[in-house]
Amino acid sequence: MSEKKPFRPPMDHEEFRRIGKETVDYIADYLETVQTRPVYPGVQPGYLRRLIPGEAPQDPEAWEDVFADVERVIMPGVTHWHSPDFHAYFAPGNSYPSQLGDMLCNALGCVGFSWAASPACTELESVVLDWLGKMLHLPEHLLAGTAGAGGGVIQGTASEAILVAMLSARTKVIRREQQASPESCDHDVMKKLVAYTSDQAHSCVDKAAMIAAVKLRKLPTDSDFSLRGSTLSAAIEEDKANGLIPFFCCATLGTTPSCAFDKLLEIGPVCSKEGMWLHIDAAYAGSAFICPEYRPLLDGVEFADSFNLNPHKWLRVNFDCSTMWVRNRADVVDAFNVDPLYLRHDNQGLVTDYRHWQIPLGRRFRSLKLWFVLRMFGVKGLQQYIRKHVSLAKEFESLVLSDDRFEVSAKVVMGLVCFRLKGSNSLSERLLQKINETRKIFMVPAKLRDTYVIRFAICAATTESSDIVHAWNVIREQADGVLTGIQNGV
Ligand SMILES: Cc1ncc(COP(=O)(O)O)c(C=O)c1O
């Protein structure tokens, strides 16, 4: 019989101290030199399965062997989101104070679903969301530390914030309709519910409507890709005439395809008049409202029942951190309140229990990283960062405008420029394919109605003017090739 060895944990405190410091060095080296790596990986689907065994090891492995596989197995398949050559999607948040906040969150490892589960977790979140709310000049009724009924919460993603808003609105309207017609069941009301958003809204609004099992109308936008109040009004009238119940509208500030802004000051009064829930999704652009010059774009937020932005996009906080404020926390709690004995505590009802504000039960101590970031950058440091990104986008826009083979496809308001080669969609499609094949820069496309555009987003915290010039040179060089190829019939 083989002798049983006592189990020894893979790392003791001393080893963690040493290896942890080495790992921090590796992370700092990685971020300092990230631009030396091709921004987009050159691997094919399934590459990783061939590089590691199909089963977990029976016996413990040494850290040195595990860590060596980061460069051998992982890095070849990593898209480097924090490289100044990354211009896809929207800016991903990152900073060292935020990373340290996440490390501490992991170490504490508390799962703060209720106040009692870890009081600091709940209380810091509520205070820091008030801080950020005040930085954004949100109306008092959305803040927790006031006489109002509202408050803030950190969701994992904007998708979750929008789903929570839609489900809360659904519960609220079902209760209202059942009061008016006590004989109607949930299903009778639900089948008549209709939600609205624009044809430029993020696909997570579609997903929320799928999960909530309600109809969603995607409304057409104006020439600036903004949803107008009159369009919403007309759709509501049509639907009411057909016996439907309009109950929810999701307006977007900073749409994903082109960073357009819905007209809140027109949409808000329509929602108020109809007794509809207004949610504002400002996942990317919302961070910019900490700068007074961009705050007017948020005018009309006073009509909102809920509002979200993602500090994990444009506020130097690492994924995940989507901040959400609600006008009436009771509307959310009513929709999500389940109360088994094992989760109850003595202060129940007197304090915030965030488990009632979200889909999962468990939640991380995400406010730590937001708190560290707000304190270590200060409002001024974060404003400077936003302004720098916008000015880099303007710089890129001027380069595009200086070359008459190209056109800019939408107003440049924040850190995103949508552009294309003049002519057919297929020209720009070919151009983007060629650019991304170089792996020198990385961008993604969007469709603005029927027009194919290339999105150039300022993403990395370390992007400089020289990176914009570098990107433009790559784009021009590839455009030369595409246009010459076309001329030569290739
Ligand atoms: C306007 C907008 N809303 C929602 C989302 C979805 O964000 P999340 O990944 O946090 O769900 C995005 C993502 O880019 C977005 O741009």
PDBQT file of the ligand as one rigid body, heavy atoms in Angstrom, charges set to zero:
ROOT
HETATM    1  C1  LIG A 501     -23.899  51.872 -24.872  1.00  0.00    +0.000 C 
HETATM    2  C2  LIG A 501     -23.565  50.513 -24.313  1.00  0.00    +0.000 A 
HETATM    3  N1  LIG A 501     -24.441  49.886 -23.513  1.00  0.00    +0.000 NA
HETATM    4  C3  LIG A 501     -24.216  48.669 -23.010  1.00  0.00    +0.000 A 
HETATM    5  C4  LIG A 501     -23.035  48.016 -23.267  1.00  0.00    +0.000 A 
HETATM    6  C5  LIG A 501     -22.815  46.652 -22.673  1.00  0.00    +0.000 C 
HETATM    7  O1  LIG A 501     -21.888  46.780 -21.648  1.00  0.00    +0.000 OA
HETATM    8  P1  LIG A 501     -21.584  45.584 -20.616  1.00  0.00    +0.000 P 
HETATM    9  O2  LIG A 501     -20.512  44.765 -21.247  1.00  0.00    +0.000 OA
HETATM   10  O3  LIG A 501     -21.116  46.292 -19.386  1.00  0.00    +0.000 OA
HETATM   11  O4  LIG A 501     -22.835  44.816 -20.410  1.00  0.00    +0.000 OA
HETATM   12  C6  LIG A 501     -22.074  48.609 -24.083  1.00  0.00    +0.000 A 
HETATM   13  C7  LIG A 501     -20.819  47.935 -24.398  1.00  0.00    +0.000 C 
HETATM   14  O5  LIG A 501     -19.951  48.425 -25.037  1.00  0.00    +0.000 OA
HETATM   15  C8  LIG A 501     -22.345  49.892 -24.629  1.00  0.00    +0.000 A 
HETATM   16  O6  LIG A 501     -21.494  50.490 -25.436  1.00  0.00    +0.000 OA
ENDROOT
TORSDOF 0
